[in-house]
Amino acid sequence: MQKDLENKFLIDFETNQNIAHKICRIYTTNKDAHNDLFQEITIQVWKNYSKFRGDSKFSTWMYRVALNTAISLYRKSTRQPKTQDFNDVVYKIQATAYDDTEELQLKALYKAIHKLSDIEKALIFLYLEDKPYKEIAETLGISNGNARVKMNRAKEKLKNILNP
């Protein structure tokens, strides 16, 4: 019985592990923090896996667990003193033939997303994943109408951050 549960978990998690990586990308700023958060999300998904009833898709349930894990860890980390990321200091040499426009736009977007509140980050993340408002609302535990209103506000805030 336990072995069957473990096997089913492994299949479900491996199929959907990009969810965890994407959330880590939004809530962390360096590789070590990304790996730590990914590990914590994996642990929390496993610890709560037996509670997954199948009322929604596994991916929706995993989004919820992963976002809650990221948000709670993020809130804890805001109480710690800030340090400067080593990668922000290191100079990088780029090849002249390399077009980094898209990469710079993505970095700017992620930098702007980092300035949003926890719920706004989650909304934008799910929106970028092309999730319908119904699934966004279900994942975040809010009404469909509330999800739409919060999304419009988050989009407006993001626009103002990117184009002051």
NORRAPE-V293909 format. One record per residue. N is the residue number from 1. RES is the residue in one letter. PHI is phi as a letter, one per 30 degrees, with the letter a starting at -180 (NA if undefined). D_LAST is the distance of its C-alpha to the last C-alpha in whole Angstrom. Layout:
# NORRAPE-V293909
n: (N,N)
res: (RES,RES)
phi: (PHI,PHI)
d_last: (D_LAST,D_LAST)
This chain:
# NORRAPE-V293909
n: (1,2,3,4,5,6,7,8,9,10,11,12,13,14,15,16,17,18,19,20,21,22,23,24,25,26,27,28,29,30,31,32,33,34,35,36,37,38,39,40,41,42,43,44,45,46,47,48,49,50,51,52,53,54,55,56,57,58,59,60,61,62,63,64,65,66,67,68,69,70,71,72,73,74,75,76,77,78,79,80,81,82,83,84,85,86,87,88,89,90,91,92,93,94,95,96,97,98,99,100,101,102,103,104,105,106,107,108,109,110,111,112,113,114,115,116,117,118,119,120,121,122,123,124,125,126,127,128,129,130,131,132,133,134,135,136,137,138,139,140,141,142,143,144,145,146,147,148,149,150,151,152,153,154,155,156,157,158,159,160,161,162,163,164)
res: (M,Q,K,D,L,E,N,K,F,L,I,D,F,E,T,N,Q,N,I,A,H,K,I,C,R,I,Y,T,T,N,K,D,A,H,N,D,L,F,Q,E,I,T,I,Q,V,W,K,N,Y,S,K,F,R,G,D,S,K,F,S,T,W,M,Y,R,V,A,L,N,T,A,I,S,L,Y,R,K,S,T,R,Q,P,K,T,Q,D,F,N,D,V,V,Y,K,I,Q,A,T,A,Y,D,D,T,E,E,L,Q,L,K,A,L,Y,K,A,I,H,K,L,S,D,I,E,K,A,L,I,F,L,Y,L,E,D,K,P,Y,K,E,I,A,E,T,L,G,I,S,N,G,N,A,R,V,K,M,N,R,A,K,E,K,L,K,N,I,L,N,P)
phi: (NA,d,d,d,d,d,d,d,e,e,d,d,d,d,d,c,d,d,e,d,d,d,d,d,d,d,c,b,b,b,d,d,d,e,d,d,d,e,d,d,d,e,d,d,d,d,d,c,e,d,d,d,c,i,d,b,d,e,d,d,d,d,e,d,d,d,d,d,d,d,d,d,d,d,d,d,d,d,d,c,d,d,b,d,d,e,d,d,c,d,d,c,c,c,d,d,d,d,c,c,e,d,d,d,d,d,d,d,d,d,d,d,d,d,d,d,d,e,d,d,e,d,d,d,e,d,d,d,d,i,d,d,e,d,d,d,d,d,d,c,i,b,d,e,d,d,d,d,d,d,d,d,d,d,d,d,d,d,e,d,d,d,b,d)
d_last: (57,54,54,53,50,49,50,48,45,45,45,42,40,40,39,36,35,32,31,31,30,26,26,27,24,21,23,24,23,26,29,32,29,29,33,33,31,33,36,36,34,38,40,38,39,42,43,42,43,47,45,43,45,44,43,39,39,39,35,34,36,35,31,32,34,31,28,30,32,28,27,30,30,26,27,30,28,25,29,30,29,26,27,25,26,28,26,23,26,28,27,28,29,28,31,30,31,28,25,22,20,20,20,17,15,17,17,13,14,16,14,11,14,16,14,15,18,21,22,18,19,22,21,19,22,24,22,22,25,26,28,29,27,31,31,28,29,32,31,29,32,30,31,30,28,26,25,23,22,20,19,17,16,15,14,11,10,10,8,5,6,6,4,0)
